[in-house]
Amino acid sequence: MASPFPLEPTAAEAQAAIREEFAFFSDWSERYQYLIDLGRKLPEFPEEWKTEEHRLHGCQSLVWIVPRGDAERLDFHAISDSAIVSGLVYLALRVYSGRSAAEIAATDAEYIADIGLAKHLSPTRSNGLAALLGFIQQHARQQIQA
């Protein structure tokens, strides 16, 4: 299954692009709409992947994530049943998917604070986003050690 990620050459450039895009919007209702629109751009996610094995726990919404690849290049395929959470998934995949395990492990998700997301998410969404980012980071570290 082909992934559209990475869109930018490096995780740092992806975070810079996200910062620039969100800077266009003057208020949070516009930013939430943009998040929803991004979530609709997630690639097709096969129904057979929506299993308990691939379910991300720590999210109030249903989120499934399937990692593929090795330390050279890790691709993450993910989807949520929530429109806003799908947008959050899209941003995380944009920063991390299609990159080496070393680059993933070395990249903090600075875009979350930079675009003001941290203070505009409900506690349950913040916990879910932390679980998603934690899963990606942990998987990258496991690949480095493998």
C-alpha positions in Angstrom: 0.0 0.0 0.0 1.5 3.3 -1.1 1.8 6.1 1.3 1.7 9.8 0.3 4.3 10.5 3.0 6.7 12.1 3.3 5.5 15.3 1.7 8.7 17.2 2.8 12.3 16.0 2.7 12.8 16.1 6.4 10.7 16.0 9.6 11.9 19.5 10.5 10.7 20.8 7.1 7.4 19.1 7.6 7.0 20.9 11.0 7.9 24.2 9.4 5.3 23.7 6.7 2.6 22.8 9.3 3.5 26.0 11.2 3.2 28.1 8.1 -0.1 26.6 7.1 -1.7 27.1 10.5 -0.4 30.7 10.6 -2.8 31.5 7.7 -5.8 31.0 10.0 -6.9 33.8 12.3 -9.1 31.7 14.7 -9.5 28.2 16.0 -12.8 27.4 14.2 -10.8 27.8 11.0 -8.0 25.7 12.3 -10.3 23.0 13.4 -12.0 23.0 9.9 -8.5 22.7 8.3 -7.7 19.8 10.6 -10.9 18.0 9.5 -10.0 18.7 5.9 -6.5 17.2 6.4 -8.1 14.1 8.0 -10.1 13.5 4.8 -6.7 13.3 2.9 -5.5 10.3 4.8 -5.0 7.4 2.4 -7.4 4.5 2.3 -7.1 2.3 5.4 -8.1 -1.4 4.8 -11.0 -2.6 6.9 -9.1 -5.8 7.7 -6.5 -3.6 9.5 -9.2 -2.3 11.9 -8.4 -5.0 14.5 -7.7 -4.9 18.2 -4.1 -5.7 17.5 -3.7 -2.4 15.6 -5.9 -0.3 17.8 -4.1 2.5 19.6 -5.1 2.6 23.3 -5.1 5.9 25.2 -7.5 7.6 22.7 -11.1 8.2 23.4 -11.8 8.0 19.7 -11.0 4.8 17.8 -7.6 5.0 16.2 -5.8 2.2 14.3 -2.2 2.4 13.4 -0.1 -0.1 11.3 3.7 0.4 11.1 5.6 -1.0 8.1 9.3 -1.0 7.2 12.5 -1.1 9.1 15.1 1.2 10.6 16.0 2.6 7.1 12.4 3.7 6.4 9.3 3.5 8.6 5.8 4.1 7.1 2.8 4.5 9.4 -0.7 3.9 8.1 -3.4 5.2 10.5 -7.0 6.3 10.7 -9.6 7.4 13.3 -13.4 7.3 13.5 -13.2 11.0 14.5 -12.8 13.8 12.0 -10.6 16.0 14.1 -8.5 13.1 15.4 -8.0 12.0 11.8 -6.6 15.5 11.2 -4.2 15.1 14.1 -3.2 11.7 12.7 -2.5 13.3 9.3 -0.2 15.9 10.9 1.7 13.2 12.9 2.1 11.0 9.7 3.2 14.1 7.8 6.1 14.7 10.3 7.1 11.1 10.9 5.9 8.6 8.2 8.4 7.7 5.5 11.5 8.6 7.5 14.3 6.7 9.1 13.9 5.4 12.6 16.8 7.6 13.7 15.2 10.7 12.3 11.9 9.8 13.9 13.5 9.1 17.3 15.4 12.4 17.1 12.4 14.6 16.3 10.2 16.1 19.0 6.7 17.1 17.9 7.3 20.8 18.3 4.6 21.7 15.9 1.9 20.9 18.5 3.0 23.8 20.7 4.0 26.0 17.8 0.6 26.1 16.2 -1.2 26.4 19.6 -2.7 22.9 19.3 -1.6 22.0 22.8 -3.8 24.5 24.5 -6.8 24.0 22.2 -7.3 20.3 22.5 -9.5 18.7 25.1 -7.6 16.6 27.7 -8.9 13.4 26.1 -7.6 14.5 22.6 -4.3 15.6 24.1 -3.9 12.2 25.8 -4.8 10.5 22.5 -2.3 12.6 20.6 0.4 11.8 23.2 -0.4 8.1 22.8 -0.1 8.3 19.0 3.2 10.2 19.1 4.5 7.8 21.9 3.6 4.8 19.7 5.5 6.2 16.7 8.6 7.1 18.8 8.6 3.7 20.6 8.3 1.8 17.3 11.2 3.8 15.9 13.4 3.1 18.9 12.6 -0.6 18.7 13.7 -0.6 15.0 17.0 1.1 15.9 17.6 -1.6 18.5 16.6 -4.5 16.3 
